[in-house]
Amino acid sequence: MDKSYNSVTKEELRKVFLALRREKYENNQNDLEKTLLQQEYFLQLLPKSSKRIFIYWSMKYEFPTQFLIRYFLENNFKVYLPKIIGKNMLPAPIKNMKDVTPGPGPFYIPEPTSKEVTEKMDLILVPGLAFDLLGGRLGYGGGYYDRYLKKFPPKSCYGLAFDFQIIPQVPMKDYDVYLDGIITSSKVYHKKSCL
């Protein structure tokens, strides 16, 4: 977390972290399922009321989410995955791990088969390439999460990351949305005040 990326553009930073993730992925995903689900700090973040959780279906080299999705479903949370509609993204429900189909675009990221979409969520867990402790997030450049979060702010929104993805400062623009914090397998980082 000590390396400075202050003079690097978002596009350059994306290239750096796409490569870094590929390089470090195998070592960092080992035993992730066991360690995260045993952490009290993680379980305390889960919503206690309506339990609506919006989470991404991870692709290779991302912080894996399939074990979390399975855990949420088995523990009676209402689980929603992103569904792309034009240039926007909305949460659509799944009831089991088979309720997905390859989505549009070059990566065929699985999407819910349900045509029902909703808006407001209790907790959103988002992907990213890099994060900082002010809640800054470097995404993939499509702006889907920023547009959704601006329009439908949730009760809480955390990034899922490996520890090496946390950097001193993510370059943020006016249209970028800050998260409430970052969850790794070892710790929850709550957003520090920007003041």
N, C-alpha and C positions, 0 to 999 in steps of 0.2 A: 504493500500500500504506500511505500515511500517514493515510488517513481513519479516524477512530475510529467503531466501531460498538458500543461497550461498552454503551450504554443502550438498544440496539435489541433487540426480541424476535426469536425465530427466524422467526415469521410475517412480521414487518415486513421482516426481512432477506431473506427469500425473494422478496417483492415487489420490493425494490430490485434484487436480482441477476437476477431474471427480466427486468426492464426493461433493465438494464445490458447483459446478454448480447445481447438483441435489437439494441440500439443499436450495440454494438461488434463484433458477430460478423463481418460482411463483411470489415472491415479486418484482423481477427486470424486468419482462416482461410486467407488467401492464402499460398501457398507452404509451408503447414504440413507437407505430406507430404514435400517435398524436405528441409526443414530438419531435421525430427525424425529421419528415417531415416538422415541423414548424421552424426548426433551420436553420438560414441563413448560419452558418458555414458549414452545411452539403451540402446545395444546391450549395454553391460556389465551392465545390470540384468536382462537376459533369463536365465531359468534354463538351466543347462548340462546338467542330468541328464534328468529325465523330460519336461521342457518342457510342463507342463500350464498353460495360460494361460486365465484366466477374464476375459472382457472384455465390455463392453456394446456393443450395436448403437446407435450415436448417432442421435439425432433432431435436427431443425433447431435451431440455436443452441447445441447442445452441442459440446464439443471432439470433432471428428470422429474416428471409429474405423474406418470401412470400409477405409481404406488400410492401417491396422495389421493388421486381420483378414486382409486379402489377403496382406500381407507374412508374417505368422505361418504361414498355410497353405502358402504357396510355399516356406517355409524349414523345413517338416516339424515345426512345433510342433503340439501337440494343442490345438485351440481349442474353448473352451466359451463359450456365451452363456447369459444368465439365462432360466430357465423358471419362470413363476409357477404355483405349486400352492397354491391357497387363499390364506393370508396369508403363505406362505413362498416363497422363491426358491431354486432349485437350479441348478447348472451342467449343461447338456446339450450334447453334442458337435455340431460341424458339420464336414463334410469339404470343403465348398466354399461359395461365396457364395450358392448357390441353396438351401441347406439350411435356409431360414427361411420362416416364414409369419406373417401378422399375428396378434399376440397379443391376449389379452382386454383389456378396459378401454377407456376413452374415447380413448386415444392409439394403440391398435393397434401397439404397439412390436413389431417382428419378433422372433419366438422360434424356436428350433430346431424342426425338424419331428420330430427324434428323440424317442422316448418314453423313451430311456435317460437316466437322470440319475446324477450322481456327487456326491461330497462334497468331498474334499480337493484343493486346488490348490497349485501352486508359486508362481504370481504372479497377483494379482488387480488389474485396472485398473478403477477405479470412477469414475462420473460424480459431479458435485456442482455446487452453485451457488456456493459459496464455501469456501475452505480457509484454514488458518493454518499457521504453521511449527512448531507443536507436534503436528501431525497431526490437528487438528480439521477436521471436514468438516460442511458444511451440505448435507443432501440435500433431497429433495422432500417429505419428511414421512411417507412410507409405512413407513419402518423396515425395508425388506426387506434392505438390505445390513448394517445393524447386527445384525439377528437372525441372518443367515447367518454373519457374521464372528465373532460370539460363540460360535456352535455349532461352526464349522469353521474355526479360525484357520489362514490359509495361511502359507507360508514368508515371503512378503512381500506387502504390499498398498499400492498407490500410487494417488493420485487423478490424473486427467488434467485439466489446467486451462489456460486462457489466463492470462497473467500478471496481468491486471486482476482475476482472481477470488481473488487471495491478499490476505487482510486481516490486521490485527494479531491479532485473536482471534475465533474462532467461539464463540458461546454453546453449551456442551456440557452435556448431562444425564448422569446416572449410567448410563443405558442406551445412550448413544452410544459408538461404538467409534472409537478413534484409529487413524489410518493410519500407515504407516512413512514417508510422505513424499508429495511432489507432483511430477509431471512436467509441465513446460511445453515449448514448442518451443525455449526458450532455455536451460533449466537444469533440474537435478534438485535439489529441496529435500529433504534428509533431515531427519527429525523431530529437533527439538532436545529436549534433556532437559527434562522438566517440573520438575525439582528446582531 
